[in-house]
């Protein structure tokens, strides 16, 4: 019986899955663990399944490839959990290279600590093209409490929004994940539901989540502008699903984010038609000042200069698809704004 089940959801992951599995194989061998690998091909239209079977041929443990119609990462991870046999499960994204010593360094603590839930410390591949670094500025802005000085900490409901978290690389007991996924099961059947925020909030409120730089991995982001824009569209929808209905204030903010661009567009059109375009200059000045303030704050919080350049380069192209994703998300998850009460996250 394996001591660890690794679940990888994969969608159009043929270019990355081989190196992802190779990095995992090295980490498993260094840790000396009996591991099973479960890859869930979530309706890929490339040869993800074939590439995975080739990659897992030399994996040091049992491996399984499951195929399903495209249903999103939440459903793919849940399908993998249903097949997991070990008491501990590692959720791992198909674009992630786990650190060679990550499992070896944390496993003794997993066996001996009361808190057995670990969130991976994720760094962006430094060789990625400029477009892949865009999200570094928002993360350093909102999660500076941790990113300005990465150190061990425990995520709880009180500090949940102050540090990076995700199921990109996430280690936890299978029973904990099963309960969290049942709690976070979507009320709307759609691939465009949050695959981790609700799960993580539940776990943080039921014992906490350990975040430690020793449990690290490298993430390979989108490398083309087209892929980045498509991802931004989906991120807008997932952003709504993560926060809609969790508190009245968050729901109001989401609605304002959807309405504000329309109002600004109406003001702009009215000024141009009425020959009053010069009156828009103060608005442009405020926008430029806001962008400068965000960039400066990110820099003060140790965001790399190249990442700030990526943010400034792609901010305007990003804004339209992300906003469109928010509008789509409000349409898909409108019930959250109308009737769903915030759920409790206390132990």
Steps between C-alpha positions, in 0.01 A plus 500: 500500500646841406563760769432787258264548206587776252206641302575709190211658305608551141343694214695543176814429701698300245785759484557492879391169643822313421724742693241527779502123550881488470538759779249311714686172441824655625331640810337163574829313464687744724230465765494121471120486508252247364290726276217456252438753222152576366473733198149612401481608136218754508377475141822617337498556124873439467687177576513552877396141568765355269772730630405408857517126435846545348613718791374263767657190346807543720327653803626335822158379612153413381351740246153544353362725226128583525318674216177695535304760300613855573351602833764729652778451751267473799326197350831355378657523844191351659510211253864439590419504872239230444772272363766584759592214733751665734415685819697805380436672166713748307307719255739615227439707187623374166717812448685462829852375567513383860827577679732198506519500881149621581356160591814384678512812717132512601408135532648446849303801620184376329533177696568667835319836504139548601454732200540280192374746238768670287458772237785517248729801475476574126750702299461600136740350249759780459554408133136562408420768236397843624126434467526214750608735779192728501343351813811561709394861565148419627635220719769721652239770555245284683728239656797713599464384862661176386673570166707791630655258749409134435506305827304219663146592601160343558202623300184550703173683426652812659801525264363304204502795258848618599709219351512300175314174496367254246472140394786540253698280740305402808559213742229383740331193646251350255221521759556876539493554124188285462314709758624830355401404145154394615460833678614695192299299246364749244132589496536563125625223272770676302874461436526868595483455875775576747722197534659591829397815690194350669685177571787690660276726707332195648831333582645820649199515730531136602853478632707731281739468206877500531686723253878453496770588241657157551201343320560669168433461128543692175196600296516547123239760398347581162767600252293657220286813502207304361524242779537776760187681379294181490620418852411854617145450373467179701667658803233770504227237521684295762555820701123545520441140599763525775349803673135543395273457799780453754420840652257776393792743451683267260183452296454876476862548391459238227189675371683833500788347303249387239315832479786752534655446152159548340450826687846623407438403138176699498679803646776472240256466210290791621808723535627415152162551333447825688845635409615498861783246469737723697290441808616140491860598570458495880358146477801394293728664752335317790535170315869561432556598863322186620712277274817674618395454863430130450832446323691696763335310784580166334863609455524595868377150582783335305318433177768446230546788252434272202164404649406866543588555134272210408216654702536838333523343154196277524269686739278651232473178293421311822223733617243426229496116517519500880201737518312288247575197717354677803182577308478139384558381855221715640268353239603142574497538877222756538335286767787589732401865477131434546460239769810322624598599852866501601613166637673456830868413497554441868624165627 
